[in-house]
Amino acid sequence: MGLIGAASFWPLTVYFPVEMYIAQRRVPRGSARWLSLQALSVGCLAVSVAASAGSIAGVVDAFKAHNPFCWTC
């Protein structure tokens, strides 16, 4: 669940709404508002990538502690 949440957070919660806002309000490219919105988007992308990496590390840790394919264990 954590991996799905981390992977879907950035595009659905940040990227598409920010891009729609920029398009609807016709924010000029390179303006201070455009740069701040893009910085917000990149920052949230970094958080999402870090959360995905943490989630993958958690899954790998869980597989080390439990072997789901062992029938005799």
MMTF fields as JSON, N, C-alpha, C and O atoms, coordinates in Angstrom:
{
  "mmtfVersion": "1.0.0",
  "mmtfProducer": "UNKNOWN",
  "numBonds": 291,
  "numAtoms": 292,
  "numGroups": 73,
  "numChains": 1,
  "numModels": 1,
  "chainsPerModel": [1],
  "groupsPerChain": [73],
  "chainIdList": ["A"],
  "bondAtomList": [4, 2, 8, 6, 12, 10, 16, 14, 20, 18, 24, 22, 28, 26, 32, 30, 36, 34, 40, 38, 44, 42, 48, 46, 52, 50, 56, 54, 60, 58, 64, 62, 68, 66, 72, 70, 76, 74, 80, 78, 84, 82, 88, 86, 92, 90, 96, 94, 100, 98, 104, 102, 108, 106, 112, 110, 116, 114, 120, 118, 124, 122, 128, 126, 132, 130, 136, 134, 140, 138, 144, 142, 148, 146, 152, 150, 156, 154, 160, 158, 164, 162, 168, 166, 172, 170, 176, 174, 180, 178, 184, 182, 188, 186, 192, 190, 196, 194, 200, 198, 204, 202, 208, 206, 212, 210, 216, 214, 220, 218, 224, 222, 228, 226, 232, 230, 236, 234, 240, 238, 244, 242, 248, 246, 252, 250, 256, 254, 260, 258, 264, 262, 268, 266, 272, 270, 276, 274, 280, 278, 284, 282, 288, 286],
  "bondOrderList": [1, 1, 1, 1, 1, 1, 1, 1, 1, 1, 1, 1, 1, 1, 1, 1, 1, 1, 1, 1, 1, 1, 1, 1, 1, 1, 1, 1, 1, 1, 1, 1, 1, 1, 1, 1, 1, 1, 1, 1, 1, 1, 1, 1, 1, 1, 1, 1, 1, 1, 1, 1, 1, 1, 1, 1, 1, 1, 1, 1, 1, 1, 1, 1, 1, 1, 1, 1, 1, 1, 1, 1],
  "groupList": [{"groupName": "MET", "atomNameList": ["N", "CA", "C", "O"], "elementList": ["N", "C", "C", "O"], "formalChargeList": [0, 0, 0, 0], "bondAtomList": [1, 0, 2, 1, 3, 2], "bondOrderList": [1, 1, 2], "singleLetterCode": "M", "chemCompType": "L-PEPTIDE LINKING"}, {"groupName": "GLY", "atomNameList": ["N", "CA", "C", "O"], "elementList": ["N", "C", "C", "O"], "formalChargeList": [0, 0, 0, 0], "bondAtomList": [1, 0, 2, 1, 3, 2], "bondOrderList": [1, 1, 2], "singleLetterCode": "G", "chemCompType": "PEPTIDE LINKING"}, {"groupName": "LEU", "atomNameList": ["N", "CA", "C", "O"], "elementList": ["N", "C", "C", "O"], "formalChargeList": [0, 0, 0, 0], "bondAtomList": [1, 0, 2, 1, 3, 2], "bondOrderList": [1, 1, 2], "singleLetterCode": "L", "chemCompType": "L-PEPTIDE LINKING"}, {"groupName": "ILE", "atomNameList": ["N", "CA", "C", "O"], "elementList": ["N", "C", "C", "O"], "formalChargeList": [0, 0, 0, 0], "bondAtomList": [1, 0, 2, 1, 3, 2], "bondOrderList": [1, 1, 2], "singleLetterCode": "I", "chemCompType": "L-PEPTIDE LINKING"}, {"groupName": "ALA", "atomNameList": ["N", "CA", "C", "O"], "elementList": ["N", "C", "C", "O"], "formalChargeList": [0, 0, 0, 0], "bondAtomList": [1, 0, 2, 1, 3, 2], "bondOrderList": [1, 1, 2], "singleLetterCode": "A", "chemCompType": "L-PEPTIDE LINKING"}, {"groupName": "SER", "atomNameList": ["N", "CA", "C", "O"], "elementList": ["N", "C", "C", "O"], "formalChargeList": [0, 0, 0, 0], "bondAtomList": [1, 0, 2, 1, 3, 2], "bondOrderList": [1, 1, 2], "singleLetterCode": "S", "chemCompType": "L-PEPTIDE LINKING"}, {"groupName": "PHE", "atomNameList": ["N", "CA", "C", "O"], "elementList": ["N", "C", "C", "O"], "formalChargeList": [0, 0, 0, 0], "bondAtomList": [1, 0, 2, 1, 3, 2], "bondOrderList": [1, 1, 2], "singleLetterCode": "F", "chemCompType": "L-PEPTIDE LINKING"}, {"groupName": "TRP", "atomNameList": ["N", "CA", "C", "O"], "elementList": ["N", "C", "C", "O"], "formalChargeList": [0, 0, 0, 0], "bondAtomList": [1, 0, 2, 1, 3, 2], "bondOrderList": [1, 1, 2], "singleLetterCode": "W", "chemCompType": "L-PEPTIDE LINKING"}, {"groupName": "PRO", "atomNameList": ["N", "CA", "C", "O"], "elementList": ["N", "C", "C", "O"], "formalChargeList": [0, 0, 0, 0], "bondAtomList": [1, 0, 2, 1, 3, 2], "bondOrderList": [1, 1, 2], "singleLetterCode": "P", "chemCompType": "L-PEPTIDE LINKING"}, {"groupName": "THR", "atomNameList": ["N", "CA", "C", "O"], "elementList": ["N", "C", "C", "O"], "formalChargeList": [0, 0, 0, 0], "bondAtomList": [1, 0, 2, 1, 3, 2], "bondOrderList": [1, 1, 2], "singleLetterCode": "T", "chemCompType": "L-PEPTIDE LINKING"}, {"groupName": "VAL", "atomNameList": ["N", "CA", "C", "O"], "elementList": ["N", "C", "C", "O"], "formalChargeList": [0, 0, 0, 0], "bondAtomList": [1, 0, 2, 1, 3, 2], "bondOrderList": [1, 1, 2], "singleLetterCode": "V", "chemCompType": "L-PEPTIDE LINKING"}, {"groupName": "TYR", "atomNameList": ["N", "CA", "C", "O"], "elementList": ["N", "C", "C", "O"], "formalChargeList": [0, 0, 0, 0], "bondAtomList": [1, 0, 2, 1, 3, 2], "bondOrderList": [1, 1, 2], "singleLetterCode": "Y", "chemCompType": "L-PEPTIDE LINKING"}, {"groupName": "GLU", "atomNameList": ["N", "CA", "C", "O"], "elementList": ["N", "C", "C", "O"], "formalChargeList": [0, 0, 0, 0], "bondAtomList": [1, 0, 2, 1, 3, 2], "bondOrderList": [1, 1, 2], "singleLetterCode": "E", "chemCompType": "L-PEPTIDE LINKING"}, {"groupName": "GLN", "atomNameList": ["N", "CA", "C", "O"], "elementList": ["N", "C", "C", "O"], "formalChargeList": [0, 0, 0, 0], "bondAtomList": [1, 0, 2, 1, 3, 2], "bondOrderList": [1, 1, 2], "singleLetterCode": "Q", "chemCompType": "L-PEPTIDE LINKING"}, {"groupName": "ARG", "atomNameList": ["N", "CA", "C", "O"], "elementList": ["N", "C", "C", "O"], "formalChargeList": [0, 0, 0, 0], "bondAtomList": [1, 0, 2, 1, 3, 2], "bondOrderList": [1, 1, 2], "singleLetterCode": "R", "chemCompType": "L-PEPTIDE LINKING"}, {"groupName": "CYS", "atomNameList": ["N", "CA", "C", "O"], "elementList": ["N", "C", "C", "O"], "formalChargeList": [0, 0, 0, 0], "bondAtomList": [1, 0, 2, 1, 3, 2], "bondOrderList": [1, 1, 2], "singleLetterCode": "C", "chemCompType": "L-PEPTIDE LINKING"}, {"groupName": "ASP", "atomNameList": ["N", "CA", "C", "O"], "elementList": ["N", "C", "C", "O"], "formalChargeList": [0, 0, 0, 0], "bondAtomList": [1, 0, 2, 1, 3, 2], "bondOrderList": [1, 1, 2], "singleLetterCode": "D", "chemCompType": "L-PEPTIDE LINKING"}, {"groupName": "LYS", "atomNameList": ["N", "CA", "C", "O"], "elementList": ["N", "C", "C", "O"], "formalChargeList": [0, 0, 0, 0], "bondAtomList": [1, 0, 2, 1, 3, 2], "bondOrderList": [1, 1, 2], "singleLetterCode": "K", "chemCompType": "L-PEPTIDE LINKING"}, {"groupName": "HIS", "atomNameList": ["N", "CA", "C", "O"], "elementList": ["N", "C", "C", "O"], "formalChargeList": [0, 0, 0, 0], "bondAtomList": [1, 0, 2, 1, 3, 2], "bondOrderList": [1, 1, 2], "singleLetterCode": "H", "chemCompType": "L-PEPTIDE LINKING"}, {"groupName": "ASN", "atomNameList": ["N", "CA", "C", "O"], "elementList": ["N", "C", "C", "O"], "formalChargeList": [0, 0, 0, 0], "bondAtomList": [1, 0, 2, 1, 3, 2], "bondOrderList": [1, 1, 2], "singleLetterCode": "N", "chemCompType": "L-PEPTIDE LINKING"}],
  "groupTypeList": [0, 1, 2, 3, 1, 4, 4, 5, 6, 7, 8, 2, 9, 10, 11, 6, 8, 10, 12, 0, 11, 3, 4, 13, 14, 14, 10, 8, 14, 1, 5, 4, 14, 7, 2, 5, 2, 13, 4, 2, 5, 10, 1, 15, 2, 4, 10, 5, 10, 4, 4, 5, 4, 1, 5, 3, 4, 1, 10, 10, 16, 4, 6, 17, 4, 18, 19, 8, 6, 15, 7, 9, 15],
  "groupIdList": [1, 2, 3, 4, 5, 6, 7, 8, 9, 10, 11, 12, 13, 14, 15, 16, 17, 18, 19, 20, 21, 22, 23, 24, 25, 26, 27, 28, 29, 30, 31, 32, 33, 34, 35, 36, 37, 38, 39, 40, 41, 42, 43, 44, 45, 46, 47, 48, 49, 50, 51, 52, 53, 54, 55, 56, 57, 58, 59, 60, 61, 62, 63, 64, 65, 66, 67, 68, 69, 70, 71, 72, 73],
  "secStructList": [7, 2, 2, 2, 2, 2, 2, 2, 2, 0, 0, 0, 0, 0, 0, 2, 2, 2, 2, 2, 2, 2, 2, 2, 2, 6, 7, 7, 6, 6, 1, 2, 2, 2, 2, 2, 2, 2, 2, 2, 2, 2, 2, 2, 2, 2, 2, 2, 2, 2, 2, 2, 2, 2, 2, 2, 2, 2, 2, 2, 2, 2, 2, 2, 2, 7, 7, 6, 6, 7, 1, 7, 7],
  "xCoordList": [0.811, 0.0, 0.86, 0.547, 1.931, 2.796, 3.425, 3.568, 3.803, 4.419, 3.41, 3.744, 2.197, 1.156, 0.86, 0.719, 0.77, 0.513, 1.633, 1.385, 2.867, 4.01, 4.1, 4.449, 3.787, 3.888, 2.768, 2.962, 1.617, 0.493, 0.35, -0.432, 1.077, 0.939, 1.296, 0.503, 2.486, 2.962, 2.122, 1.705, 1.849, 1.106, -0.333, -0.831, -1.0, -2.421, -2.667, -3.645, -1.79, -2.029, -1.303, -1.753, -0.184, 0.619, 0.732, 0.334, 1.271, 1.629, 0.432, 0.456, -0.608, -1.753, -2.472, -2.795, -2.733, -3.367, -2.502, -3.025, -1.195, -0.321, -0.316, -0.41, -0.207, -0.209, -1.552, -1.579, -2.657, -3.97, -4.105, -4.66, -3.589, -3.635, -2.835, -3.287, -1.642, -0.795, -1.497, -1.447, -2.146, -2.823, -4.066, -4.298, -4.864, -6.099, -5.826, -6.489, -4.853, -4.539, -3.567, -3.235, -3.106, -2.143, -0.936, -0.567, -0.336, 0.844, 2.006, 2.326, 2.637, 3.735, 4.945, 5.359, 5.493, 6.664, 7.841, 8.144, 8.496, 9.653, 9.322, 10.23, 8.039, 7.672, 7.931, 8.179, 7.869, 8.124, 7.079, 7.418, 5.837, 4.778, 5.005, 4.854, 5.367, 5.618, 6.794, 6.734, 7.862, 9.03, 8.706, 9.169, 7.915, 7.574, 6.678, 6.828, 5.753, 4.906, 5.721, 5.489, 6.661, 7.518, 8.43, 8.694, 8.902, 9.734, 8.919, 9.422, 7.687, 6.8, 6.621, 6.675, 6.412, 6.218, 7.467, 7.358, 8.638, 9.883, 10.153, 10.618, 9.868, 10.045, 9.15, 9.584, 7.911, 6.997, 7.379, 7.152, 7.958, 8.466, 9.601, 9.669, 10.486, 11.588, 11.068, 11.586, 10.057, 9.453, 8.812, 8.928, 8.148, 7.496, 8.519, 8.3, 9.628, 10.685, 11.304, 11.567, 11.533, 12.094, 11.125, 11.547, 9.839, 8.844, 8.766, 8.591, 8.893, 8.899, 10.114, 9.999, 11.273, 12.483, 12.359, 12.775, 11.799, 11.579, 10.601, 10.78, 9.582, 8.6, 9.21, 8.937, 10.03, 10.706, 11.663, 11.751, 12.371, 13.268, 12.484, 12.951, 11.308, 10.46, 9.986, 9.929, 9.646, 9.206, 10.373, 10.199, 11.559, 12.739, 13.037, 13.362, 12.933, 13.133, 12.108, 12.449, 10.873, 9.826, 10.076, 9.799, 10.593, 10.886, 12.081, 12.18, 12.99, 14.115, 13.637, 14.178, 12.629, 12.134, 11.149, 10.99, 10.495, 9.469, 9.588, 9.653, 9.617, 9.714, 8.344, 7.952, 7.603, 6.249, 6.203, 5.137, 7.343, 7.351, 7.895, 8.106, 8.119, 8.638, 7.457, 6.721, 7.276, 6.119, 6.389, 5.446, 7.651, 7.971, 8.329, 8.615, 8.324, 8.739, 7.693, 7.903],
  "yCoordList": [-1.192, 0.0, 1.264, 2.244, 1.225, 2.398, 2.723, 3.891, 1.685, 1.904, 2.503, 3.415, 2.004, 2.552, 4.006, 4.859, 4.275, 5.641, 6.593, 7.723, 6.138, 6.986, 7.235, 8.332, 6.223, 6.369, 7.233, 7.908, 7.221, 7.988, 9.381, 10.191, 9.673, 10.968, 12.133, 13.058, 12.083, 13.233, 13.528, 14.674, 12.553, 12.933, 13.351, 14.298, 12.664, 12.951, 14.144, 14.87, 14.349, 15.394, 16.688, 17.761, 16.604, 17.799, 18.159, 19.251, 17.246, 17.592, 18.053, 19.15, 17.23, 17.595, 18.856, 19.718, 18.993, 20.251, 21.488, 22.536, 21.38, 22.53, 22.886, 24.059, 21.878, 22.145, 22.709, 23.583, 22.234, 22.779, 24.23, 25.06, 24.536, 25.9, 26.827, 27.92, 26.375, 27.181, 27.424, 28.531, 26.398, 26.539, 27.43, 28.28, 27.24, 28.017, 29.484, 30.358, 29.754, 31.138, 31.788, 32.966, 31.013, 31.497, 32.162, 33.294, 31.417, 31.91, 31.93, 30.895, 33.071, 33.142, 32.315, 32.332, 31.597, 30.755, 31.636, 32.634, 31.245, 31.99, 33.045, 33.648, 33.282, 34.277, 33.699, 32.504, 34.567, 34.136, 33.113, 32.148, 33.309, 32.365, 31.013, 29.968, 31.032, 29.785, 29.034, 27.818, 29.76, 29.132, 28.539, 27.448, 29.255, 28.725, 27.496, 26.554, 27.495, 26.312, 25.119, 23.988, 25.365, 24.282, 23.779, 22.58, 24.676, 24.271, 23.425, 22.438, 23.804, 23.006, 21.614, 20.621, 21.538, 20.263, 19.388, 18.194, 19.956, 19.197, 18.747, 17.629, 19.602, 19.221, 18.059, 17.138, 18.101, 17.0, 15.723, 14.621, 15.867, 14.701, 14.056, 12.83, 14.861, 14.326, 13.578, 12.517, 14.126, 13.453, 12.135, 11.13, 12.139, 10.932, 9.851, 8.672, 10.25, 9.28, 8.708, 7.508, 9.555, 9.078, 8.122, 7.114, 8.433, 7.547, 6.216, 5.169, 6.25, 5.007, 4.163, 2.949, 4.791, 4.061, 3.458, 2.322, 4.203, 3.678, 2.524, 1.562, 2.614, 1.54, 0.274, -0.83, 0.433, -0.718, -1.348, -2.573, -0.53, -1.05, -1.82, -2.845, -1.334, -2.041, -3.383, -4.355, -3.452, -4.716, -5.706, -6.887, -5.221, -6.101, -6.619, -7.795, -5.769, -6.188, -7.245, -8.212, -7.055, -8.007, -9.373, -10.405, -9.385, -10.656, -11.362, -12.587, -10.606, -11.238, -11.959, -13.004, -11.404, -11.977, -13.119, -13.984, -13.131, -14.133, -14.59, -13.765, -15.882, -16.43, -16.958, -18.033, -16.241, -16.67, -17.898, -18.489, -18.291, -19.412, -20.691, -21.679, -20.679, -21.87, -22.704, -22.263, -23.894, -24.735, -25.58, -26.045, -25.795, -26.666, -25.888, -26.502, -24.593, -23.782, -23.723, -23.074],
  "zCoordList": [0.0, 0.0, 0.0, -0.676, 0.757, 0.815, -0.523, -0.884, -1.26, -2.571, -3.543, -4.3, -3.527, -4.404, -4.037, -4.914, -2.753, -2.306, -2.668, -3.088, -2.507, -2.828, -4.328, -4.762, -5.108, -6.565, -7.133, -8.144, -6.508, -7.053, -6.438, -6.937, -5.382, -4.712, -5.635, -5.808, -6.223, -6.986, -8.216, -8.387, -9.091, -10.295, -10.008, -10.616, -9.099, -8.879, -7.963, -8.14, -6.989, -6.007, -6.323, -5.921, -7.039, -7.257, -8.742, -9.145, -9.553, -10.929, -11.766, -12.323, -11.86, -12.704, -12.213, -13.03, -10.908, -10.473, -10.73, -11.109, -10.53, -10.781, -12.26, -12.62, -13.116, -14.555, -15.018, -15.885, -14.467, -14.824, -14.37, -15.089, -13.16, -12.663, -13.582, -13.925, -13.974, -14.858, -16.191, -16.727, -16.723, -18.014, -17.899, -18.759, -16.846, -16.702, -16.434, -16.993, -15.581, -15.223, -16.192, -16.052, -17.184, -18.179, -17.511, -17.826, -16.578, -15.867, -16.86, -17.445, -17.059, -18.03, -17.6, -16.44, -18.571, -18.309, -17.907, -18.56, -16.817, -16.343, -15.304, -14.733, -15.043, -14.027, -12.632, -12.476, -11.633, -10.259, -9.809, -9.124, -10.18, -9.802, -10.478, -9.845, -11.764, -12.49, -11.872, -11.693, -11.546, -10.936, -9.569, -9.236, -8.781, -7.453, -7.559, -6.782, -8.508, -8.688, -9.18, -8.753, -10.065, -10.544, -9.418, -9.325, -8.578, -7.441, -6.46, -5.923, -6.234, -5.387, -5.976, -5.251, -7.265, -7.931, -7.837, -7.558, -8.063, -7.988, -6.551, -6.331, -5.585, -4.182, -3.788, -3.096, -4.226, -3.925, -4.673, -4.174, -5.867, -6.592, -5.806, -5.714, -5.241, -4.442, -3.214, -2.865, -2.567, -1.418, -1.844, -1.142, -2.972, -3.477, -3.838, -3.563, -4.447, -4.789, -3.511, -3.433, -2.519, -1.251, -0.554, 0.013, -0.594, 0.021, -0.716, -0.092, -2.036, -2.813, -2.466, -2.3, -2.354, -1.989, -0.596, -0.369, 0.322, 1.675, 1.692, 2.439, 0.882, 0.807, 0.211, 0.682, -0.817, -1.421, -0.408, -0.322, 0.35, 1.381, 2.441, 2.938, 2.781, 3.742, 3.218, 3.971, 1.948, 1.346, 1.313, 1.613, 0.947, 0.923, 2.323, 2.486, 3.329, 4.714, 5.133, 5.813, 4.729, 5.079, 4.434, 5.045, 3.212, 2.549, 3.18, 3.108, 3.798, 4.498, 5.757, 6.118, 6.423, 7.664, 7.425, 8.286, 6.281, 6.008, 4.567, 3.656, 4.354, 3.008, 2.599, 3.054, 1.757, 1.426, 0.51, 0.333, -0.075, -1.017, -0.399, -1.102, 0.889, 1.567, 2.076, 2.959, 1.528, 1.887, 3.11, 3.749, 3.459, 4.586, 5.844, 6.872, 5.803, 6.942, 8.026, 9.052]
}
